[in-house]
Amino acid sequence: MLIYLYDLHAKVKDYNRIKRMFYYNLKKSKLSTSPWRTKSALVVRDDNEAAADEFFKEYAGVVEVYKARVLGFEDVA
């Protein structure tokens, strides 16, 4: 499994437009069926890694992304 941690970094003038486009396209993508998704984190199975990388490359200048490969995770709440 992979965990993508991301944060939008856009100019104040463009922030709302970019945020709206980003989350709209995320919901329409293959990644919308990921097992766990929040406003700043996304868990992706290994077979969807290429799709996730491609999605985040579309927003290369305005989204800061970190990717971590994990063996598993547990909800403690």
C-alpha positions in Angstrom: 0.0 0.0 0.0 1.0 3.6 -0.6 0.2 6.7 1.4 0.2 10.0 -0.5 0.3 13.1 1.7 -0.4 16.3 -0.2 -0.9 20.0 0.3 -2.1 22.7 -2.1 0.2 25.6 -2.5 -1.2 28.2 -4.9 -1.3 31.9 -5.1 -4.1 33.4 -3.1 -5.7 34.7 -6.3 -5.9 31.2 -7.8 -6.2 29.1 -4.7 -10.0 28.5 -4.7 -10.1 27.7 -8.4 -7.2 25.2 -8.1 -8.7 23.6 -5.0 -12.1 23.2 -6.6 -10.5 21.7 -9.8 -8.2 19.4 -7.8 -10.9 17.8 -5.6 -13.4 17.6 -8.5 -10.9 15.7 -10.6 -9.8 13.6 -7.7 -13.4 12.5 -7.2 -13.8 11.7 -10.9 -10.6 9.7 -11.1 -9.9 6.0 -10.3 -8.5 7.1 -7.0 -11.9 8.0 -5.6 -12.4 4.3 -4.7 -9.3 4.2 -2.6 -9.7 2.6 0.8 -9.0 5.8 2.8 -9.1 9.4 1.8 -9.0 12.7 3.7 -8.4 16.3 2.8 -4.6 15.8 2.8 -3.9 12.1 2.7 -4.8 9.3 0.3 -4.1 5.5 0.7 -3.7 3.7 -2.6 -3.2 0.0 -3.4 0.0 -0.9 -5.2 -1.9 -1.6 -8.5 -3.1 2.0 -8.6 0.3 3.6 -8.0 0.7 4.6 -11.7 -2.7 6.3 -11.8 -1.9 8.2 -8.6 1.5 9.3 -9.8 -0.1 10.5 -13.1 -2.9 12.3 -11.3 -0.5 14.2 -9.0 1.9 15.1 -11.9 -1.0 17.1 -13.5 -0.8 19.4 -10.5 3.0 19.5 -10.2 3.4 23.3 -9.7 0.6 23.7 -7.1 0.5 20.5 -5.0 3.3 19.4 -2.7 3.2 15.6 -2.6 5.0 13.0 -0.5 4.7 9.2 -1.1 5.4 6.5 1.4 5.2 2.7 0.9 3.8 0.9 3.9 3.0 -2.6 4.8 -0.3 -1.7 6.4 -2.0 0.7 8.8 -4.5 0.6 11.6 -7.3 2.9 12.7 -6.8 3.6 16.4 -9.7 6.0 16.9 
